[in-house]
Amino acid sequence: MKGSPKTKAARRPYRTLSHTADLGLRVRGADLQELYENAAKALVATMTDRRRLRHREDKEITVEASDPEALLVTWLNHLLYLYDVDGFLGRDFHIVELSPERLTAVARGEQFDPGRHPSKTAVKAATYHRLAINRTTDGWRATVILDL
């Protein structure tokens, strides 16, 4: 029997990987949509405590790239752009539309408030180093390295 629902629910959707001077993320998802959503959550969790973010604002985001791996980097870097320019951090993410070269999503969150949101790790960018998206027996897995 392939993993029962309880087994799948018990698995963490992302974890950090050791990497010299950078931070690696291993992200999982039952499907590609969940994989991209979990990658966004992992990015924000690297920067602050996501649980303290409130749903005060929705941002619709559309990004395009040449393939699914480049799309993942572009997606994460656009989220970093929203933080750098507007101070916006998403708590939750919903992929509305996804193709190999285009992603449309809604990010729900708020402006970063240093009085309420702890600063964790400053992230400069998602990189192409060791970038991979693979299908597994129970869904999808991605590896992405963040430049700190």
N, C-alpha and C positions, 0 to 999 in steps of 0.2 A: 504494500500500500504506500503510495506516495504520501508525503507529509499531510497529516490531518490538519484541520483548521486551527486546532489548539497549538500544534507545533509551529505553524506559520506565524501565528499571532505572537508567539513567544520570541521569535527572531527579531533582533533589533534592525530597524530599517537603514541604519547607517552606523559607521564606526570610523575612528581616526586611525591612520597608519603612520608609522614612524618614517620620517624622511628628513634628510640633512637640510637644515635652514628653511625648509618649507613644511607644509602640512599636507599629508595625503588623506583622502577620504575614500572609503569603500562604501558605495551606496547600493541598496537593493530596492527592488520594486516588483510587484506581481506582474505589472505590465510597464510599458515604456512611459505612460503618463505618470504612474506612481513613482517610477524611477526619477523623472525630472522634478516632480514635486518634492520627493525626499532629498534630492540633491540641494534644492533651494533651502529646505529646512536645516540641513546640515551646515550649509554656508552661514545662515543666520545664527545658528546655535554656536558656531565658532566665534562669532562677533559679540554676542550678548545672550542673556537668558531669554529664550523665545517665550517662555511661560509668562513673562512679565509684560509682553507686548499685548496691546489691546486692538480689537477690530474697530478702528475709528475711521479708516479710509480704505477704499478699494482703488487699486491701480490696474488698468488693463494694459497688458504688455504683449507685444508681438515682436518676435525676433526671427531672423532668417540666417541660414548658413548652408554650406555646400553638402553636409552629410550629418548624420545623427551625433557623431562625436563633436564636430565643430559647433553644432547646435547647442550641445550641453555647455560648452565653454562660453559661447555667446550669451546664452540664457543667464548663467551665473555672473558673467561680467556686466550684463545689463542691470542685474539686481545690485551689484556693487556701485554702478553708476548712479542708480536712484538714491542710494545711501550717500554717496559722495556729494551729489549735487543738491538733493532735496532733504537729506537726513532721514529718508523713509526706509523702514525695515518691515518686511512682511513677517507675519506670524504663521499664516496659513496660505497655501497656494493651491489653485485649482486650474489644471490644464483644460482649456475649453476645446482646443483644436491642436492636433499634432500630426505632422507628416515628417518624412525624413529630412526635409529642408525648412520647415516652418513650424513655429510654436506660438500659440496664442494662449494667454493665461490671465487669471485675475489673482493679484496678490492682495491679501487683506492684512492690514497692520496699521502702523502709526509712525509719527516722527520720533526719532531717537531722543530721549530725555535723560541726560546723564544723572539727574536726580532720582530717577526711577529704574533706569536700565543700566546694569553693570557693564562696563567695558571689559571685554575679554581680549581676544586676539585681533589685531588689525590685519585685514586682508587686503593686499594690493590687487591681486587678479587671480582668476582661474587660468591654468596654463595647459599647454598641449603635451607637456612632459608626462610620459607613461599613461596618457589618456587612453581609455578603452571602455567600450560598452559591449557586453557579452550576454547572450541568452544562456540561462542555466536550466536545470531540470525543474526548478520551481519559480521561474520568472526571469528577471533581468538583474545584471550587476554592472556597476560602472566604477572605474577608478579615475580619480581626478586629483591633481596636485594643485594646491593653493600657494601662491607666492605671498609670503608674509613680509 
